[in-house]
Amino acid sequence: MDKIKSLLITLLAVAVVIIGIISGDFFTSEHQPSGRQNGSDYDEVLIFPSDRYPETGAHIRKAIKKGHSKICTIDRDGADERRKESLKDVPSKSGYDRDEWPMAMCEEGGTGASVEYISPSDNRGAGSWVGNQVSDYPDGTKVLFKIN
């Protein structure tokens, strides 16, 4: 069942790309290739799958609406300190993780970050997914997060 689901998702993704290329708008401003484009403030765009991680997606969406940055400047070395700062006044709660936005790996994170209690599976799955997506990006890369 999982293999069939993965195959269907892959086929759907391929179809979307083909339709985008055929329709001629694949490289519009929303679908630009990597690298800073037209003087933008970001280097990469990451489409976050809120269908897979709904609690995290909802938290990111709310935090951005409240004024938190939608751009994450990757700075892995400072993540531990920013995590301590963002979580210091938010006690842990049994059965929940504390989700932060901006994330601790982002220069924009730390003091003043939005923190919400969410299920551990959603939080950790989302964190793993994001980490995998940005693993090849060097520190200093500015990533624009879009929530699908």
C-alpha positions, 0 to 999 in steps of 0.5 A: 500500500505504501509503495502504491501511494509513493508511486501515485505521489511521484506520478502526480508530481511528474504530471504537475511539472509537465503541465507547468512546462507545457503551459509555459509558466513553470518559471514564473516568479513563484517557480523560479529556479534556485538562487536569488532572483530579481533582487529577492531577499531569499536564495531558495523556496521551500514548500512546506507540506502542511497536509503531512504535518498539519499542526506544524503547518498551522503554527508556521502560518499563524506565526508568519501572520503575526509578523514572524519572518517567513524567511529562514537564514540557516545558521546551524551553529547557533541553533542550540542557543536559540532553542534555549532562548525561545523555550526558556519561558515555555514549560514542557508539557507531558505528551506534547513537543514545543514547536518554535517558529522561526526554527532554532536553526534560523538566525531569525529564531531564538528570543521572541519566537512563537512557541506552540504545543503540538504532537511529537509525531507532527513536530519531529516529522516536520523537523526531520523533513525540513532538515532533509530538504535543507541538508545541502544548503550552506549556512547563510542560505536564505530560505523562503517558507511557503505553506501549501 
